[in-house]
Amino acid sequence: MEPKIIPPGDTGMIFTTDIECLQEFRTIKEKLIELDGVSEIFFNMDVFPSEIKIHTSKTIDIDVIEQMVFTCGYHLIPKTVI
């Protein structure tokens, strides 16, 4: 089974989310940016479902990211290449 991590660098990882407005995004961004290693967070509302892209400066476990967002009442689902 492939490890569930976000590798460091500008490639980042894209997640789909149930966040629907910029205020909700700001709430999540403030939480995620507190995590050691999260360097940038981008939000895309031009697609459905909305997407968040996270860049990191070190390896971060996806479960940590998902759980932090879940405690705020939202969900993230990692997008994968098929």
OpenMM code with the backbone's topology and positions (N, CA, C; nanometers):
from openmm import Vec3, app, unit

residues = "MET GLU PRO LYS ILE ILE PRO PRO GLY ASP THR GLY MET ILE PHE THR THR ASP ILE GLU CYS LEU GLN GLU PHE ARG THR ILE LYS GLU LYS LEU ILE GLU LEU ASP GLY VAL SER GLU ILE PHE PHE ASN MET ASP VAL PHE PRO SER GLU ILE LYS ILE HIS THR SER LYS THR ILE ASP ILE ASP VAL ILE GLU GLN MET VAL PHE THR CYS GLY TYR HIS LEU ILE PRO LYS THR VAL ILE".split()
positions = [
    Vec3(0.0836, -0.1189, 0.0000),
    Vec3(0.0000, 0.0000, 0.0000),
    Vec3(0.0875, 0.1245, 0.0000),
    Vec3(0.0548, 0.2189, -0.0851),
    Vec3(0.1303, 0.3425, -0.0975),
    Vec3(0.1104, 0.4293, 0.0268),
    Vec3(0.2191, 0.4884, 0.0801),
    Vec3(0.2047, 0.5726, 0.1994),
    Vec3(0.1198, 0.6955, 0.1691),
    Vec3(0.0440, 0.7379, 0.2688),
    Vec3(-0.0423, 0.8539, 0.2529),
    Vec3(0.0292, 0.9771, 0.3072),
    Vec3(0.1134, 1.0358, 0.2217),
    Vec3(0.1913, 1.1528, 0.2623),
    Vec3(0.1840, 1.2605, 0.1554),
    Vec3(0.2115, 1.3826, 0.1976),
    Vec3(0.2324, 1.4922, 0.1039),
    Vec3(0.3837, 1.5147, 0.1010),
    Vec3(0.4486, 1.4939, -0.0128),
    Vec3(0.5933, 1.5148, -0.0189),
    Vec3(0.6256, 1.6642, -0.0195),
    Vec3(0.7433, 1.7007, 0.0263),
    Vec3(0.7804, 1.8421, 0.0256),
    Vec3(0.8006, 1.8940, -0.1162),
    Vec3(0.7818, 2.0254, -0.1325),
    Vec3(0.8060, 2.0884, -0.2613),
    Vec3(0.6846, 2.1615, -0.3155),
    Vec3(0.7030, 2.2182, -0.4348),
    Vec3(0.5987, 2.2982, -0.4972),
    Vec3(0.4950, 2.2159, -0.5725),
    Vec3(0.5142, 2.0853, -0.5826),
    Vec3(0.4144, 2.0012, -0.6473),
    Vec3(0.2895, 1.9938, -0.5610),
    Vec3(0.3073, 1.9737, -0.4324),
    Vec3(0.1967, 1.9704, -0.3388),
    Vec3(0.0994, 1.8577, -0.3648),
    Vec3(-0.0174, 1.8697, -0.3046),
    Vec3(-0.1241, 1.7722, -0.3234),
    Vec3(-0.2562, 1.8465, -0.3298),
    Vec3(-0.3437, 1.7984, -0.4180),
    Vec3(-0.4760, 1.8577, -0.4337),
    Vec3(-0.5785, 1.7694, -0.3650),
    Vec3(-0.6688, 1.8344, -0.2919),
    Vec3(-0.7786, 1.7676, -0.2235),
    Vec3(-0.9095, 1.8278, -0.2714),
    Vec3(-1.0131, 1.7446, -0.2864),
    Vec3(-1.1472, 1.7988, -0.3048),
    Vec3(-1.2038, 1.8236, -0.1657),
    Vec3(-1.2994, 1.9170, -0.1569),
    Vec3(-1.3510, 1.9563, -0.0262),
    Vec3(-1.4955, 2.0028, -0.0350),
    Vec3(-1.5631, 2.0015, 0.0783),
    Vec3(-1.6992, 2.0524, 0.0858),
    Vec3(-1.7038, 2.1986, 0.1313),
    Vec3(-1.5902, 2.2648, 0.1342),
    Vec3(-1.5859, 2.4076, 0.1653),
    Vec3(-1.6502, 2.4831, 0.0494),
    Vec3(-1.7398, 2.5777, 0.0813),
    Vec3(-1.8173, 2.6433, -0.0231),
    Vec3(-1.7930, 2.7934, -0.0378),
    Vec3(-1.7267, 2.8562, 0.0572),
    Vec3(-1.7074, 3.0018, 0.0465),
    Vec3(-1.5700, 3.0407, 0.0994),
    Vec3(-1.5300, 3.1629, 0.0684),
    Vec3(-1.3966, 3.2095, 0.1074),
    Vec3(-1.3793, 3.2172, 0.2588),
    Vec3(-1.4845, 3.2509, 0.3323),
    Vec3(-1.4723, 3.2577, 0.4780),
    Vec3(-1.4394, 3.1199, 0.5362),
    Vec3(-1.5036, 3.0153, 0.4839),
    Vec3(-1.4728, 2.8797, 0.5290),
    Vec3(-1.3287, 2.8434, 0.4938),
    Vec3(-1.2852, 2.8824, 0.3748),
    Vec3(-1.1472, 2.8572, 0.3336),
    Vec3(-1.0494, 2.9256, 0.4273),
    Vec3(-1.0764, 3.0505, 0.4611),
    Vec3(-0.9867, 3.1239, 0.5524),
    Vec3(-0.9755, 3.0529, 0.6873),
    Vec3(-1.0875, 3.0024, 0.7371),
    Vec3(-1.0868, 2.9285, 0.8640),
    Vec3(-0.9946, 2.8074, 0.8554),
    Vec3(-1.0086, 2.7303, 0.7479),
    Vec3(-0.9263, 2.6111, 0.7287),
    Vec3(-0.7808, 2.6491, 0.7069),
    Vec3(-0.7567, 2.7512, 0.6281),
    Vec3(-0.6194, 2.7938, 0.6002),
    Vec3(-0.5476, 2.8330, 0.7293),
    Vec3(-0.6159, 2.9070, 0.8165),
    Vec3(-0.5554, 2.9473, 0.9442),
    Vec3(-0.5177, 2.8252, 1.0280),
    Vec3(-0.6003, 2.7220, 1.0251),
    Vec3(-0.5703, 2.5991, 1.0999),
    Vec3(-0.4527, 2.5235, 1.0388),
    Vec3(-0.4582, 2.5038, 0.9059),
    Vec3(-0.3552, 2.4227, 0.8394),
    Vec3(-0.2184, 2.4888, 0.8412),
    Vec3(-0.2138, 2.6209, 0.8295),
    Vec3(-0.0851, 2.6899, 0.8239),
    Vec3(-0.0100, 2.6771, 0.9574),
    Vec3(-0.0834, 2.6414, 1.0648),
    Vec3(-0.0199, 2.6178, 1.1950),
    Vec3(0.0627, 2.4894, 1.1972),
    Vec3(0.0308, 2.3952, 1.1068),
    Vec3(0.1042, 2.2684, 1.1028),
    Vec3(0.2480, 2.2910, 1.0582),
    Vec3(0.3397, 2.2343, 1.1314),
    Vec3(0.4806, 2.2422, 1.0951),
    Vec3(0.5015, 2.1748, 0.9603),
    Vec3(0.5505, 2.2510, 0.8633),
    Vec3(0.5783, 2.1957, 0.7315),
    Vec3(0.4834, 2.2428, 0.6228),
    Vec3(0.3651, 2.2938, 0.6588),
    Vec3(0.2736, 2.3475, 0.5578),
    Vec3(0.3243, 2.4852, 0.5184),
    Vec3(0.3529, 2.5042, 0.3883),
    Vec3(0.4111, 2.6308, 0.3449),
    Vec3(0.3127, 2.7192, 0.2683),
    Vec3(0.2258, 2.6602, 0.1859),
    Vec3(0.1294, 2.7390, 0.1097),
    Vec3(0.0001, 2.6602, 0.0931),
    Vec3(-0.1111, 2.7337, 0.0861),
    Vec3(-0.2413, 2.6714, 0.0658),
    Vec3(-0.3169, 2.7535, -0.0378),
    Vec3(-0.3694, 2.6853, -0.1396),
    Vec3(-0.4437, 2.7508, -0.2472),
    Vec3(-0.5846, 2.6924, -0.2528),
    Vec3(-0.6827, 2.7762, -0.2853),
    Vec3(-0.8215, 2.7337, -0.2916),
    Vec3(-0.8753, 2.7595, -0.4303),
    Vec3(-0.9458, 2.6621, -0.4867),
    Vec3(-1.0031, 2.6762, -0.6206),
    Vec3(-1.1537, 2.6530, -0.6129),
    Vec3(-1.2310, 2.7621, -0.6261),
    Vec3(-1.3768, 2.7520, -0.6247),
    Vec3(-1.4344, 2.7480, -0.7655),
    Vec3(-1.3493, 2.7491, -0.8672),
    Vec3(-1.3957, 2.7483, -1.0061),
    Vec3(-1.4340, 2.6088, -1.0539),
    Vec3(-1.4139, 2.5092, -0.9708),
    Vec3(-1.4495, 2.3706, -1.0042),
    Vec3(-1.5451, 2.3178, -0.8977),
    Vec3(-1.6138, 2.2091, -0.9304),
    Vec3(-1.6990, 2.1443, -0.8319),
    Vec3(-1.6625, 1.9963, -0.8257),
    Vec3(-1.6377, 1.9443, -0.7085),
    Vec3(-1.6324, 2.0147, -0.5810),
    Vec3(-1.5086, 2.1038, -0.5732),
    Vec3(-1.5132, 2.2002, -0.4818),
    Vec3(-1.4002, 2.2916, -0.4625),
    Vec3(-1.2740, 2.2136, -0.4292),
    Vec3(-1.1598, 2.2757, -0.4541),
    Vec3(-1.0317, 2.2090, -0.4300),
    Vec3(-0.9402, 2.2952, -0.3438),
    Vec3(-0.8571, 2.2280, -0.2683),
    Vec3(-0.7491, 2.2913, -0.1921),
    Vec3(-0.6199, 2.2247, -0.2353),
    Vec3(-0.5186, 2.3068, -0.2640),
    Vec3(-0.3853, 2.2540, -0.2947),
    Vec3(-0.2920, 2.2958, -0.1821),
    Vec3(-0.2197, 2.1990, -0.1284),
    Vec3(-0.1308, 2.2233, -0.0150),
    Vec3(0.0123, 2.1946, -0.0563),
    Vec3(0.0993, 2.2942, -0.0361),
    Vec3(0.2438, 2.2775, -0.0564),
    Vec3(0.3077, 2.2638, 0.0814),
    Vec3(0.4109, 2.1809, 0.0888),
    Vec3(0.4786, 2.1592, 0.2164),
    Vec3(0.6297, 2.1753, 0.2026),
    Vec3(0.6933, 2.2036, 0.3150),
    Vec3(0.8392, 2.2134, 0.3179),
    Vec3(0.9022, 2.0850, 0.3712),
    Vec3(0.8172, 1.9932, 0.4179),
    Vec3(0.8640, 1.8619, 0.4626),
    Vec3(0.7491, 1.7630, 0.4471),
    Vec3(0.7768, 1.6358, 0.4594),
    Vec3(0.6753, 1.5322, 0.4446),
    Vec3(0.5721, 1.5426, 0.5570),
    Vec3(0.4442, 1.5402, 0.5182),
    Vec3(0.3345, 1.5460, 0.6159),
    Vec3(0.2364, 1.4332, 0.5854),
    Vec3(0.1907, 1.3674, 0.6890),
    Vec3(0.0932, 1.2592, 0.6760),
    Vec3(-0.0435, 1.3176, 0.6386),
    Vec3(-0.1043, 1.2640, 0.5354),
    Vec3(-0.2348, 1.3122, 0.4886),
    Vec3(-0.3406, 1.2981, 0.5981),
    Vec3(-0.3325, 1.1933, 0.6778),
    Vec3(-0.4301, 1.1735, 0.7851),
    Vec3(-0.4313, 1.2908, 0.8833),
    Vec3(-0.3152, 1.3494, 0.9091),
    Vec3(-0.3052, 1.4644, 0.9994),
    Vec3(-0.3811, 1.5831, 0.9395),
    Vec3(-0.3621, 1.6065, 0.8106),
    Vec3(-0.4303, 1.7157, 0.7408),
    Vec3(-0.5820, 1.6926, 0.7436),
    Vec3(-0.6246, 1.5727, 0.7057),
    Vec3(-0.7676, 1.5410, 0.7012),
    Vec3(-0.8323, 1.5569, 0.8385),
    Vec3(-0.7670, 1.5102, 0.9419),
    Vec3(-0.8236, 1.5178, 1.0774),
    Vec3(-0.8348, 1.6622, 1.1243),
    Vec3(-0.7357, 1.7446, 1.0943),
    Vec3(-0.7404, 1.8843, 1.1352),
    Vec3(-0.8587, 1.9560, 1.0698),
    Vec3(-0.8803, 1.9303, 0.9417),
    Vec3(-0.9917, 1.9925, 0.8699),
    Vec3(-1.1244, 1.9373, 0.9233),
    Vec3(-1.1301, 1.8081, 0.9524),
    Vec3(-1.2516, 1.7455, 1.0037),
    Vec3(-1.2943, 1.8068, 1.1369),
    Vec3(-1.1988, 1.8435, 1.2218),
    Vec3(-1.2331, 1.9053, 1.3502),
    Vec3(-1.2992, 2.0417, 1.3318),
    Vec3(-1.2832, 2.1010, 1.2143),
    Vec3(-1.3486, 2.2287, 1.1830),
    Vec3(-1.4849, 2.2078, 1.1163),
    Vec3(-1.5218, 2.0811, 1.0930),
    Vec3(-1.6513, 2.0502, 1.0354),
    Vec3(-1.6525, 2.0317, 0.8847),
    Vec3(-1.5345, 2.0174, 0.8245),
    Vec3(-1.5247, 2.0014, 0.6791),
    Vec3(-1.4504, 1.8721, 0.6458),
    Vec3(-1.4512, 1.8369, 0.5182),
    Vec3(-1.3858, 1.7143, 0.4730),
    Vec3(-1.2886, 1.7443, 0.3600),
    Vec3(-1.1827, 1.6650, 0.3532),
    Vec3(-1.0877, 1.6691, 0.2422),
    Vec3(-1.0733, 1.5272, 0.1888),
    Vec3(-1.0689, 1.5161, 0.0564),
    Vec3(-1.0450, 1.3870, -0.0072),
    Vec3(-0.9296, 1.4059, -0.1052),
    Vec3(-0.8181, 1.3352, -0.0857),
    Vec3(-0.7044, 1.3509, -0.1763),
    Vec3(-0.7418, 1.3084, -0.3192),
    Vec3(-0.7008, 1.3886, -0.4162),
    Vec3(-0.7187, 1.3498, -0.5562),
    Vec3(-0.6010, 1.2620, -0.5957),
    Vec3(-0.6271, 1.1606, -0.6761),
    Vec3(-0.5205, 1.0722, -0.7207),
    Vec3(-0.5206, 1.0635, -0.8717),
    Vec3(-0.4075, 1.0273, -0.9270),
    Vec3(-0.3950, 1.0075, -1.0709),
    Vec3(-0.4379, 0.8649, -1.1015),
    Vec3(-0.5271, 0.8486, -1.1959),
    Vec3(-0.5750, 0.7148, -1.2325),
    Vec3(-0.5053, 0.6696, -1.3589),
] * unit.nanometer
topology = app.Topology()
chain = topology.addChain("A")
for resn in residues:
    res = topology.addResidue(resn, chain)
    for name in ("N", "CA", "C"):
        topology.addAtom(name, app.Element.getBySymbol(name[0]), res)
